[in-house]
Amino acid sequence: MKKQMTGKPVLRLSGGENPYQAPGDLFASDSKDRLSLRRLQSQNAGVPCFTNLADADSILHTLCLAAEAFRLRYKKAPFISIAAKHGNPCGMAAEWGSTEKTVLSSLLGNPLAVWGGEFIANFKIDERIAHLLLKSVSRKKRFGNAYWMLDVIIAPDFDEKAVDVLSKRSSRKLYKNPQLYNPRLPASSWRYRQVRGGFLRQPSPDYILDFTKVECDGARLSGQIADSIILAWSVAYSSFHGGNEIAIVKENQLLGVGGGPSTLDAAKTALLRAQASGHDTTNSVFAADAFFPFTDAPAVLKEAGCCLGVVPSGGKNELSVRHFFKENNINMIFIPPQYRGFCRH
């Protein structure tokens, strides 16, 4: 317990979380982590604010969780992209063959919420991708505004023309780090949170979904189903939409995610967001970061048409919850109870 948390200032930020919270600074520890935020290389003149870096850190964690789970199953990861707002994924997608499809699927997950948000990918941004990140005919038809207005875009590399296209918005920040071609969780074993009069410390949230070490109750994990489960799990286990997160994914595209004071609120919100974006949730999969205490949230997911889900085991009513899923032909994956996905309390 004698270890100390220390750091040195490496960047004066353009502002704090709110305008009156100035100045803001990025401090760096002595970590050798090659994906630490201080190693992001700016591709234009923009200086980040506190919010930019806090949000970048959150979506970087989501990307790493997904990539690690894919590598555990396949020894490699597909093309992955995340479109987020306030560090929470609004859209996420994975494709083994097409970067363009990955980008479009993530942006169109929740095209209203993504506006003014953040984007991260594990592949190079070329001129074609840059134009997709700039504006969308589909968005213009639906909302009267074609531009995504992304504030932060992070990738392993950008080509020169992509930087030109995306820098037309002067406030947009572009960052690269070649380590994003192979994103991994940090080796650090501790996470800290400042609280009044001190700080809290706990081990890092580094659980990786391992299909060989979970209970598969009727679930057949082949191809796209397994890939969709990985996406749903990585979102539910790394985002904060109010607690008790539930994510719905279909055909490797995030359709909706919600949280709330109860799992019922989370399930209703996830489904509402998916439907509001015009998605068909029939034969989708879901992931929850906490066990279901009752069958009310599972009933919402049944009505959504979910055919498979992943959830931590536990709870006094687990037998009735399991019976509900089995009775309604929803195959389940149960994660050991110690691996709940709570984050950002």
LOZA-823785 format. One record per atom (N, C-alpha, C): z, x, y; residue in one letter. Coordinates in pm, whole numbers, plus 50000, padded with zeros to 5 digits. Layout:
# LOZA-823785
     up   east  north  code
      Z      X      Y     a
...
This chain:
# LOZA-823785
     up   east  north  code
  50000  50081  49879     m
  50000  50000  50000     m
  50000  50085  50127     m
  49985  50215  50115     k
  49985  50303  50232     k
  49847  50321  50293     k
  49743  50269  50227     k
  49608  50288  50279     k
  49591  50212  50410     k
  49512  50270  50500     q
  49487  50210  50629     q
  49340  50173  50644     q
  49312  50068  50721     m
  49176  50030  50753     m
  49141  50093  50887     m
  49042  50181  50887     t
  49004  50251  51010     t
  48853  50240  51030     t
  48810  50262  51152     g
  48668  50260  51183     g
  48644  50321  51319     g
  48519  50352  51346     k
  48482  50408  51476     k
  48373  50322  51537     k
  48375  50306  51670     p
  48273  50224  51736     p
  48136  50292  51727     p
  48034  50216  51684     v
  47899  50272  51672     v
  47797  50198  51756     v
  47834  50077  51806     l
  47737  50002  51886     l
  47809  49902  51975     l
  47776  49907  52105     r
  47823  49805  52199     r
  47727  49686  52189     r
  47779  49570  52152     l
  47697  49453  52129     l
  47660  49385  52260     l
  47556  49301  52253     s
  47510  49233  52374     s
  47603  49120  52416     s
  47694  49082  52329     g
  47790  48977  52362     g
  47877  48944  52245     g
  47979  48863  52271     g
  48066  48817  52164     g
  48015  48688  52105     g
  48101  48623  52028     e
  48061  48497  51963     e
  48032  48390  52068     e
  48107  48391  52177     n
  48083  48306  52293     n
  48072  48396  52416     n
  48008  48349  52523     p
  47985  48436  52639     p
  48110  48500  52697     p
  48224  48428  52696     y
  48344  48485  52755     y
  48410  48591  52666     y
  48365  48599  52538     q
  48425  48696  52446     q
  48349  48828  52452     q
  48354  48891  52566     a
  48286  49018  52586     a
  48389  49120  52636     a
  48374  49246  52599     p
  48262  49302  52520     p
  48282  49283  52371     p
  48174  49304  52297     g
  48178  49304  52151     g
  48131  49440  52100     g
  48185  49483  51990     d
  48150  49614  51935     d
  48138  49608  51784     d
  48048  49690  51731     l
  48039  49713  51587     l
  48114  49841  51555     l
  48211  49832  51465     f
  48284  49948  51417     f
  48236  49980  51276     f
  48229  50105  51244     a
  48188  50149  51111     a
  48301  50224  51043     a
  48322  50195  50917     s
  48419  50270  50839     s
  48351  50395  50784     s
  48422  50467  50701     d
  48362  50587  50641     d
  48287  50554  50512     d
  48252  50426  50495     s
  48184  50382  50374     s
  48048  50451  50359     s
  48016  50482  50234     k
  47884  50541  50203     k
  47782  50434  50166     k
  47817  50309  50189     d
  47731  50197  50155     d
  47599  50206  50231     d
  47489  50216  50160     r
  47358  50232  50225     r
  47302  50100  50277     r
  47373  49990  50252     l
  47333  49861  50309     l
  47432  49812  50414     l
  47519  49900  50463     s
  47612  49860  50567     s
  47534  49824  50693     s
  47591  49739  50777     l
  47520  49690  50894     l
  47482  49802  50991     l
  47562  49907  50996     r
  47528  50016  51088     r
  47401  50090  51046     r
  47356  50067  50924     r
  47235  50133  50875     r
  47109  50046  50893     r
  47124  49930  50953     l
  47007  49850  50987     l
  46930  49919  51099     l
  46800  49933  51080     q
  46717  50003  51178     q
  46641  49900  51262     q
  46671  49899  51393     s
  46607  49804  51483     s
  46459  49837  51498     s
  46375  49731  51491     q
  46231  49749  51503     q
  46178  49706  51640     q
  46266  49657  51725     n
  46227  49624  51862     n
  46345  49652  51953     n
  46338  49608  52076     a
  46437  49650  52174     a
  46564  49566  52176     a
  46570  49465  52093     g
  46683  49373  52099     g
  46814  49435  52054     g
  46921  49410  52131     v
  47056  49453  52094     v
  47129  49331  52037     v
  47185  49340  51918     p
  47247  49223  51857     p
  47377  49184  51925     p
  47413  49058  51911     c
  47544  49012  51955     c
  47635  49000  51832     c
  47758  48964  51857     f
  47855  48949  51748     f
  47805  48850  51644     f
  47753  48737  51690     t
  47706  48632  51599     t
  47590  48680  51513     t
  47496  48754  51573     n
  47382  48805  51496     n
  47429  48885  51377     n
  47524  48976  51398     l
  47569  49064  51290     l
  47658  48991  51190     l
  47741  48900  51238     a
  47824  48823  51146     a
  47737  48739  51052     a
  47633  48677  51109     d
  47542  48596  51028     d
  47461  48683  50932     d
  47418  48799  50981     a
  47342  48892  50896     a
  47425  48934  50776     a
  47552  48961  50799     d
  47640  49003  50690     d
  47653  48894  50584     d
  47660  48769  50628     s
  47676  48658  50534     s
  47552  48640  50446     s
  47433  48640  50506     i
  47313  48617  50425     i
  47278  48740  50341     i
  47319  48858  50388     l
  47301  48977  50305     l
  47381  48964  50176     l
  47501  48911  50187     h
  47584  48892  50067     h
  47520  48793  49971     h
  47466  48683  50024     t
  47399  48585  49938     t
  47280  48647  49867     t
  47200  48724  49940     l
  47083  48790  49880     l
  47126  48885  49769     l
  47230  48962  49793     c
  47277  49058  49692     c
  47330  48987  49568     c
  47404  48878  49585     l
  47453  48802  49470     l
  47338  48756  49382     l
  47236  48698  49444     a
  47122  48648  49367     a
  47049  48763  49298     a
  47022  48870  49371     a
  46947  48983  49313     a
  47023  49044  49196     a
  47154  49057  49208     e
  47234  49114  49100     e
  47229  49025  48975     e
  47235  48894  48994     a
  47231  48802  48881     a
  47094  48805  48814     a
  46987  48812  48894     f
  46853  48823  48836     f
  46839  48953  48757     f
  46887  49063  48812     r
  46875  49191  48740     r
  46956  49191  48611     r
  47070  49123  48614     l
  47152  49115  48493     l
  47077  49042  48382     l
  46998  48943  48419     r
  46925  48864  48318     r
  46791  48926  48282     r
  46718  48980  48381     y
  46580  49024  48358     y
  46556  49174  48375     y
  46659  49246  48422     k
  46645  49389  48455     k
  46564  49410  48582     k
  46529  49305  48651     k
  46458  49313  48778     k
  46479  49182  48853     k
  46444  49183  48982     a
  46460  49063  49064     a
  46325  49018  49116     a
  46308  48888  49135     p
  46183  48835  49194     p
  46183  48855  49345     p
  46078  48808  49411     f
  46078  48803  49557     f
  46176  48693  49599     f
  46270  48728  49685     i
  46373  48634  49729     i
  46373  48629  49881     i
  46382  48509  49936     s
  46399  48497  50081     s
  46500  48387  50111     s
  46570  48404  50223     i
  46671  48309  50267     i
  46646  48277  50413     i
  46639  48148  50444     a
  46635  48101  50582     a
  46768  48033  50608     a
  46839  48078  50710     a
  46977  48035  50729     a
  47006  47996  50872     a
  47121  47932  50891     k
  47173  47900  51023     k
  47322  47929  51022     k
  47365  48007  51119     h
  47505  48048  51127     h
  47552  48117  50999     h
  47461  48190  50936     g
  47497  48266  50816     g
  47503  48185  50690     g
  47468  48056  50696     n
  47469  47971  50578     n
  47327  47935  50538     n
  47289  47957  50412     p
  47153  47925  50370     p
  47119  47778  50390     p
  47010  47752  50463     c
  46953  47617  50473     c
  46834  47605  50380     c
  46771  47718  50353     g
  46660  47726  50259     g
  46667  47859  50188     g
  46634  47858  50060     m
  46631  47981  49981     m
  46531  47961  49869     m
  46456  48065  49836     a
  46356  48053  49732     a
  46336  48185  49661     a
  46284  48178  49541     a
  46251  48297  49462     a
  46120  48273  49389     a
  46035  48371  49391     e
  45907  48365  49321     e
  45877  48502  49262     e
  45819  48503  49142     w
  45787  48629  49076     w
  45652  48683  49120     w
  45565  48599  49179     g
  45431  48648  49208     g
  45384  48638  49351     g
  45449  48557  49435     s
  45395  48530  49568     s
  45501  48539  49676     s
  45486  48635  49767     t
  45578  48645  49880     t
  45556  48528  49976     t
  45428  48486  49994     e
  45399  48377  50086     e
  45467  48247  50042     e
  45458  48215  49914     k
  45520  48093  49864     k
  45672  48100  49879     k
  45729  48218  49857     t
  45873  48236  49873     t
  45916  48205  50015     t
  45841  48258  50112     v
  45874  48237  50253     v
  45863  48090  50290     v
  45751  48027  50254     l
  45731  47887  50289     l
  45837  47797  50225     l
  45869  47823  50100     s
  45968  47740  50030     s
  46106  47751  50095     s
  46141  47871  50141     s
  46272  47888  50204     s
  46274  47821  50342     s
  46169  47839  50421     l
  46165  47779  50554     l
  46162  47627  50548     l
  46096  47572  50448     l
  46082  47426  50437     l
  46194  47362  50357     l
  46294  47440  50319     g
  46408  47381  50251     g
  46478  47280  50340     g
  46509  47322  50461     n
  46565  47232  50563     n
  46506  47276  50696     n
  46382  47237  50725     p
  46311  47290  50842     p
  46373  47254  50976     p
  46453  47149  50980     l
  46520  47115  51104     l
  46636  47209  51131     l
  46714  47239  51028     a
  46832  47323  51045     a
  46797  47470  51065     a
  46686  47514  51006     v
  46648  47656  51014     v
  46614  47698  51157     v
  46572  47605  51240     w
  46530  47635  51377     w
  46636  47716  51450     w
  46596  47835  51501     g
  46689  47921  51573     g
  46783  47998  51483     g
  46751  48011  51355     g
  46842  48074  51261     g
  46806  48217  51224     g
  46836  48252  51100     e
  46818  48388  51051     e
  46733  48387  50924     e
  46671  48500  50896     f
  46587  48512  50778     f
  46607  48651  50718     f
  46615  48657  50586     i
  46627  48785  50516     i
  46544  48779  50389     i
  46485  48892  50351     a
  46402  48898  50231     a
  46414  49035  50167     a
  46375  49042  50041     n
  46377  49171  49969     n
  46236  49227  49953     n
  46146  49191  50043     f
  46008  49242  50039     f
  45960  49271  50181     f
  45855  49349  50192     k
  45802  49391  50322     k
  45743  49274  50398     k
  45764  49273  50529     i
  45704  49172  50615     i
  45574  49229  50670     i
  45461  49173  50625     d
  45332  49216  50678     d
  45283  49112  50779     d
  45163  49128  50830     e
  45113  49039  50934     e
  45102  48895  50885     e
  45062  48875  50760     r
  45051  48739  50706     r
  45186  48670  50704     r
  45287  48742  50656     i
  45422  48685  50650     i
  45475  48662  50791     i
  45443  48754  50883     a
  45491  48740  51020     a
  45443  48609  51082     a
  45318  48573  51059     h
  45266  48448  51115     h
  45334  48327  51052     h
  45371  48336  50924     l
  45445  48227  50859     l
  45583  48211  50921     l
  45644  48325  50958     l
  45777  48322  51017     l
  45774  48282  51164     l
  45657  48289  51223     l
  45644  48255  51365     l
  45636  48104  51386     l
  45544  48038  51314     k
  45527  47894  51336     k
  45466  47829  51213     k
  45469  47694  51212     s
  45424  47617  51097     s
  45357  47488  51141     s
  45238  47462  51088     v
  45169  47337  51116     v
  45252  47219  51063     v
  45311  47237  50946     s
  45394  47132  50887     s
  45512  47099  50977     s
  45575  47201  51033     r
  45688  47177  51123     r
  45642  47103  51250     r
  45524  47138  51300     k
  45469  47073  51419     k
  45449  46923  51394     k
  45397  46888  51277     k
  45372  46748  51245     k
  45502  46669  51234     k
  45605  46733  51180     r
  45729  46661  51154     r
  45822  46655  51275     r
  45824  46763  51354     f
  45925  46771  51460     f
  45867  46793  51600     f
  45733  46803  51608     g
  45672  46821  51738     g
  45680  46960  51794     g
  45731  47053  51716     n
  45743  47192  51758     n
  45711  47280  51639     n
  45609  47364  51651     a
  45564  47445  51538     a
  45648  47570  51517     a
  45721  47614  51619     y
  45786  47746  51613     y
  45923  47740  51545     y
  45947  47841  51461     w
  46074  47849  51391     w
  46184  47905  51480     w
  46149  47983  51580     m
  46245  48037  51677     m
  46356  48119  51610     m
  46322  48190  51503     l
  46422  48270  51431     l
  46479  48377  51523     l
  46611  48391  51522     d
  46678  48490  51606     d
  46685  48628  51542     d
  46703  48630  51411     v
  46721  48757  51338     v
  46634  48754  51213     v
  46557  48861  51192     i
  46477  48876  51071     i
  46506  49013  51012     i
  46543  49015  50885     i
  46584  49138  50818     i
  46502  49156  50691     i
  46450  49275  50670     a
  46366  49302  50553     a
  46370  49452  50524     a
  46321  49492  50406     p
  46317  49636  50376     p
  46218  49713  50461     p
  46115  49644  50513     d
  46017  49712  50598     d
  45932  49609  50671     d
  45869  49652  50779     f
  45774  49571  50856     f
  45651  49657  50882     f
  45533  49598  50877     d
  45419  49676  50923     d
  45406  49658  51075     d
  45325  49743  51136     e
  45318  49747  51282     e
  45271  49615  51342     e
  45172  49553  51280     k
  45120  49426  51332     k
  45224  49315  51320     k
  45304  49319  51216     a
  45410  49218  51199     a
  45512  49229  51312     a
  45547  49352  51348     v
  45640  49372  51459     v
  45582  49317  51588     v
  45454  49341  51611     d
  45388  49289  51732     d
  45394  49137  51737     d
  45363  49072  51625     v
  45362  48926  51620     v
  45502  48870  51646     v
  45601  48926  51579     l
  45735  48870  51585     l
  45812  48909  51710     l
  45768  49013  51779     s
  45836  49058  51901     s
  45792  48981  52025     s
  45700  48886  52008     k
  45656  48807  52123     k
  45771  48725  52179     k
  45868  48696  52096     r
  45992  48634  52146     r
  46090  48748  52174     r
  46119  48771  52302     s
  46195  48890  52342     s
  46336  48893  52288     s
  46396  48776  52261     s
  46534  48774  52213     s
  46546  48789  52061     s
  46432  48793  51991     r
  46436  48806  51846     r
  46467  48949  51806     r
  46558  48966  51708     k
  46594  49099  51660     k
  46534  49121  51522     k
  46465  49232  51505     l
  46403  49270  51378     l
  46472  49394  51325     l
  46517  49387  51200     y
  46587  49501  51140     y
  46531  49530  51002     y
  46524  49658  50971     k
  46480  49696  50837     k
  46581  49791  50774     k
  46584  49788  50643     n
  46659  49883  50563     n
  46589  49888  50427     n
  46528  50003  50391     p
  46454  50012  50264     p
  46538  49978  50141     p
  46671  49984  50154     q
  46757  49950  50040     q
  46745  49803  50000     q
  46688  49722  50089     l
  46672  49580  50058     l
  46565  49554  49952     l
  46483  49655  49920     y
  46393  49638  49807     y
  46472  49622  49677     y
  46593  49675  49677     n
  46678  49670  49558     n
  46822  49641  49601     n
  46847  49523  49660     p
  46978  49496  49719     p
  47088  49486  49616     p
  47199  49550  49647     r
  47314  49552  49558     r
  47442  49525  49635     r
  47541  49470  49564     l
  47671  49447  49625     l
  47737  49580  49657     l
  47823  49583  49758     p
  47890  49709  49793     p
  47989  49754  49687     p
  48010  49883  49683     a
  48105  49938  49586     a
  48249  49921  49630     a
  48271  49891  49757     s
  48407  49876  49810     s
  48483  49770  49734     s
  48608  49795  49706     s
  48686  49703  49624     s
  48773  49608  49706     s
  48768  49616  49840     w
  48856  49533  49921     w
  48780  49458  50030     w
  48828  49339  50063     r
  48783  49263  50178     r
  48903  49237  50269     r
  48880  49245  50399     y
  48986  49227  50496     y
  48954  49111  50589     y
  49060  49045  50636     r
  49045  48943  50739     r
  49161  48955  50836     r
  49125  48970  50964     q
  49228  48979  51065     q
  49292  48843  51086     q
  49425  48843  51091     v
  49500  48722  51120     v
  49602  48756  51229     v
  49663  48656  51283     r
  49758  48679  51392     r
  49870  48771  51348     r
  49881  48883  51416     g
  49988  48978  51386     g
  49958  49074  51273     g
  49837  49072  51221     g
  49805  49164  51111     g
  49672  49130  51047     g
  49661  49157  50917     f
  49538  49123  50846     f
  49569  49097  50700     f
  49479  49020  50638     l
  49488  48991  50496     l
  49396  49083  50419     l
  49431  49112  50295     r
  49346  49197  50212     r
  49338  49137  50072     r
  49219  49142  50013     q
  49200  49097  49877     q
  49079  49169  49817     q
  49065  49170  49685     p
  48945  49229  49624     p
  48819  49157  49668     p
  48708  49227  49668     s
  48580  49170  49711     s
  48534  49057  49618     s
  48463  48959  49672     p
  48407  48851  49589     p
  48280  48900  49520     p
  48295  48970  49412     d
  48182  49038  49350     d
  48149  48986  49211     d
  48189  48862  49181     y
  48155  48804  49051     y
  48004  48778  49044     y
  47942  48823  48937     i
  47799  48802  48914     i
  47783  48705  48797     i
  47699  48605  48815     l
  47676  48507  48709     l
  47610  48575  48590     l
  47678  48572  48478     d
  47631  48634  48355     d
  47619  48525  48249     d
  47496  48489  48215     f
  47475  48379  48123     f
  47527  48408  47982     f
  47553  48533  47951     t
  47605  48568  47819     t
  47757  48551  47811     t
  47821  48525  47927     k
  47967  48516  47930     k
  48015  48385  47990     k
  47934  48282  47976     v
  47974  48149  48022     v
  47961  48052  47905     v
  48017  47935  47921     e
  48008  47832  47818     e
  47889  47740  47849     e
  47793  47740  47762     c
  47675  47655  47780     c
  47690  47529  47696     c
  47720  47419  47762     d
  47740  47292  47693     d
  47609  47214  47693     d
  47520  47249  47598     g
  47391  47184  47586     g
  47282  47243  47673     g
  47318  47338  47760     a
  47220  47394  47854     a
  47126  47491  47784     a
  46997  47473  47807     r
  46894  47565  47757     r
  46838  47641  47876     r
  46867  47770  47880     l
  46837  47850  47999     l
  46709  47928  47980     l
  46599  47862  48004     s
  46471  47929  47990     s
  46396  47926  48122     s
  46331  48035  48154     g
  46240  48043  48267     g
  46295  47989  48397     g
  46221  47894  48454     q
  46250  47844  48588     q
  46387  47778  48599     q
  46436  47720  48491     i
  46568  47656  48495     i
  46674  47761  48523     i
  46670  47873  48452     a
  46768  47980  48475     a
  46756  48035  48616     a
  46633  48054  48663     d
  46612  48107  48797     d
  46669  48012  48902     d
  46648  47883  48883     s
  46699  47784  48979     s
  46852  47781  48979     s
  46909  47796  48861     i
  47056  47800  48852     i
  47110  47921  48929     i
  47045  48036  48917     i
  47089  48156  48989     i
  47088  48131  49139     i
  46982  48068  49188     l
  46975  48039  49331     l
  47086  47943  49373     l
  47103  47835  49298     a
  47206  47737  49333     a
  47344  47801  49332     a
  47369  47881  49230     w
  47500  47947  49219     w
  47523  48044  49334     w
  47423  48125  49369     s
  47442  48225  49474     s
  47469  48159  49609     s
  47407  48043  49634     v
  47432  47971  49759     v
  47571  47909  49759     v
  47606  47840  49651     a
  47737  47775  49645     a
  47851  47877  49652     a
  47828  47996  49597     y
  47934  48096  49590     y
  47942  48187  49712     y
  47855  48169  49811     s
  47859  48261  49924     s
  47848  48193  50059     s
  47829  48063  50063     s
  47815  47994  50190     s
  47940  47914  50222     s
  47950  47874  50348     f
  48066  47794  50387     f
  48020  47679  50474     f
  48009  47563  50413     h
  47969  47441  50482     h
  48088  47346  50496     h
  48207  47400  50488     g
  48326  47318  50501     g
  48417  47323  50379     g
  48378  47398  50276     g
  48458  47408  50155     g
  48400  47327  50041     g
  48434  47364  49919     n
  48388  47292  49799     n
  48236  47279  49794     n
  48166  47389  49820     e
  48020  47385  49832     e
  47950  47341  49704     e
  47844  47262  49722     i
  47755  47221  49614     i
  47612  47242  49662     i
  47532  47312  49582     a
  47393  47340  49616     a
  47302  47277  49511     a
  47191  47219  49558     i
  47092  47156  49470     i
  46961  47233  49482     i
  46904  47270  49368     v
  46782  47351  49363     v
  46685  47290  49264     v
  46556  47299  49296     k
  46453  47253  49204     k
  46333  47347  49214     k
  46286  47390  49099     e
  46167  47477  49093     e
  46178  47595  49187     e
  46296  47659  49182     n
  46323  47782  49257     n
  46326  47763  49408     n
  46355  47642  49453     q
  46367  47615  49597     q
  46497  47540  49624     q
  46576  47591  49719     l
  46697  47522  49760     l
  46658  47394  49834     l
  46708  47280  49785     l
  46676  47151  49845     l
  46783  47102  49940     l
  46908  47132  49908     g
  47017  47087  49992     g
  47147  47151  49951     g
  47234  47171  50049     v
  47367  47226  50021     v
  47466  47160  50115     v
  47583  47132  50063     g
  47684  47067  50145     g
  47823  47111  50106     g
  47915  47088  50196     g
  48056  47117  50170     g
  48139  47009  50236     g
  48268  47023  50225     g
  48354  46924  50288     g
  48495  46935  50234     g
  48583  46853  50284     p
  48721  46859  50234     p
  48734  46817  50088     p
  48631  46752  50034     s
  48635  46711  49893     s
  48501  46741  49827     s
  48501  46751  49696     t
  48376  46771  49623     t
  48285  46650  49638     t
  48343  46531  49657     l
  48261  46412  49678     l
  48184  46423  49809     l
  48252  46465  49916     d
  48183  46487  50044     d
  48073  46591  50029     d
  48103  46698  49956     a
  48005  46806  49938     a
  47881  46756  49865     a
  47900  46680  49759     a
  47786  46630  49681     a
  47703  46532  49764     a
  47770  46442  49836     k
  47697  46346  49919     k
  47617  46417  50028     k
  47677  46518  50091     t
  47610  46590  50198     t
  47490  46668  50146     t
  47507  46735  50032     a
  47396  46810  49974     a
  47279  46719  49943     a
  47307  46604  49884     l
  47200  46509  49850     l
  47136  46451  49977     l
  47218  46416  50075     l
  47166  46361  50200     l
  47072  46459  50269     l
  47111  46586  50272     r
  47027  46687  50337     r
  46895  46706  50261     r
  46902  46703  50129     a
  46780  46716  50050     a
  46686  46599  50078     a
  46740  46479  50078     q
  46658  46360  50101     q
  46603  46356  50244     q
  46684  46398  50341     a
  46640  46398  50480     a
  46523  46494  50503     a
  46515  46598  50420     s
  46404  46694  50431     s
  46285  46654  50344     s
  46293  46536  50283     g
  46180  46484  50206     g
  46167  46538  50065     g
  46275  46593  50010     h
  46268  46651  49876     h
  46299  46548  49768     h
  46232  46562  49656     d
  46258  46482  49537     d
  46355  46559  49449     d
  46474  46507  49429     t
  46577  46579  49353     t
  46576  46546  49204     t
  46480  46469  49160     t
  46470  46438  49017     t
  46450  46566  48937     t
  46528  46580  48830     n
  46523  46698  48742     n
  46559  46827  48815     n
  46644  46816  48914     s
  46695  46935  48982     s
  46819  46988  48909     s
  46868  47103  48955     v
  46991  47161  48902     v
  47088  47176  49019     v
  47216  47191  48986     f
  47315  47208  49091     f
  47416  47314  49052     f
  47486  47364  49154     a
  47598  47456  49132     a
  47710  47417  49225     a
  47832  47428  49178     a
  47951  47399  49259     a
  48043  47520  49255     a
  48110  47546  49367     d
  48197  47664  49370     d
  48340  47634  49327     d
  48369  47507  49296     a
  48502  47469  49249     a
  48488  47362  49141     a
  48593  47350  49058     f
  48585  47249  48952     f
  48590  47108  49012     f
  48542  47012  48934     f
  48544  46872  48977     f
  48675  46808  48932     f
  48758  46762  49027     p
  48885  46700  48987     p
  48867  46558  48933     p
  48756  46493  48970     f
  48727  46357  48926     f
  48578  46345  48893     f
  48535  46227  48851     t
  48394  46207  48817     t
  48314  46148  48932     t
  48375  46138  49051     d
  48303  46078  49163     d
  48187  46166  49212     d
  48212  46296  49231     a
  48104  46386  49272     a
  47998  46399  49163     a
  48036  46414  49035     p
  47935  46414  48930     p
  47849  46288  48929     p
  47906  46174  48966     a
  47827  46050  48970     a
  47719  46057  49077     a
  47749  46121  49191     v
  47649  46139  49296     v
  47536  46229  49247     v
  47571  46334  49176     l
  47471  46427  49125     l
  47387  46362  49014     l
  47448  46274  48939     k
  47371  46198  48838     k
  47268  46110  48908     k
  47311  46039  49013     e
  47218  45951  49085     e
  47107  46032  49152     e
  47137  46157  49185     a
  47035  46244  49245     a
  46928  46284  49145     a
  46959  46271  49016     g
  46864  46308  48913     g
  46883  46448  48860     g
  46997  46509  48888     c
  47024  46644  48837     c
  47029  46642  48685     c
  46968  46742  48624     c
  46964  46748  48478     c
  47052  46859  48422     c
  47099  46948  48509     l
  47179  47061  48461     l
  47262  47113  48578     l
  47382  47163  48547     g
  47467  47215  48653     g
  47553  47330  48605     g
  47609  47403  48701     v
  47702  47511  48672     v
  47824  47493  48762     v
  47942  47504  48702     v
  48066  47477  48774     v
  48180  47555  48707     v
  48280  47600  48781     p
  48396  47661  48716     p
  48471  47557  48632     p
  48524  47598  48522     s
  48605  47507  48442     s
  48744  47497  48504     s
  48818  47396  48463     g
  48952  47377  48515     g
  48973  47235  48564     g
  49098  47204  48596     g
  49132  47072  48648     g
  49196  46985  48542     g
  49288  46900  48586     k
  49361  46814  48493     k
  49270  46712  48425     k
  49163  46675  48493     n
  49074  46573  48437     n
  48946  46633  48379     n
  48951  46758  48339     e
  48830  46825  48293     e
  48768  46755  48172     e
  48848  46703  48082     l
  48793  46637  47964     l
  48710  46515  48002     l
  48758  46438  48098     s
  48683  46320  48140     s
  48557  46360  48217     s
  48565  46469  48292     v
  48447  46519  48364     v
  48341  46566  48265     v
  48385  46640  48165     r
  48291  46687  48062     r
  48227  46569  47989     r
  48310  46471  47958     h
  48259  46352  47888     h
  48155  46281  47976     h
  48179  46272  48105     f
  48084  46206  48195     f
  47949  46277  48192     f
  47950  46409  48200     f
  47824  46483  48198     f
  47751  46463  48066     f
  47823  46471  47958     k
  47761  46457  47826     k
  47705  46316  47807     k
  47781  46216  47850     e
  47739  46078  47835     e
  47613  46048  47916     e
  47595  46122  48024     n
  47480  46098  48113     n
  47370  46204  48096     n
  47377  46277  47985     n
  47272  46373  47948     n
  47249  46481  48054     n
  47357  46524  48116     i
  47350  46635  48211     i
  47410  46757  48142     i
  47326  46852  48107     n
  47373  46973  48042     n
  47449  47059  48142     n
  47551  47130  48093     m
  47640  47202  48184     m
  47665  47345  48141     m
  47689  47428  48241     i
  47736  47565  48223     i
  47873  47572  48287     i
  47973  47614  48213     f
  48108  47625  48266     f
  48147  47773  48280     f
  48179  47810  48403     i
  48223  47946  48434     i
  48373  47954  48411     i
  48427  48067  48361     p
  48572  48079  48344     p
  48646  48044  48474     p
  48762  47978  48463     p
  48829  47921  48581     p
  48869  48022  48687     p
  48889  48150  48649     q
  48930  48248  48750     q
  48817  48285  48845     q
  48694  48246  48811     y
  48579  48281  48894     y
  48533  48164  48980     y
  48628  48103  49051     r
  48588  48008  49154     r
  48511  48084  49262     r
  48434  48009  49341     g
  48351  48075  49440     g
  48398  48057  49583     g
  48525  48032  49606     f
  48571  48010  49743     f
  48542  48132  49829     f
  48500  48107  49952     c
  48476  48219  50044     c
  48499  48175  50187     c
  48528  48269  50271     r
  48546  48249  50415     r
  48658  48150  50451     r
  48766  48150  50375     h
  48883  48072  50416     h
  48940  48134  50543     h
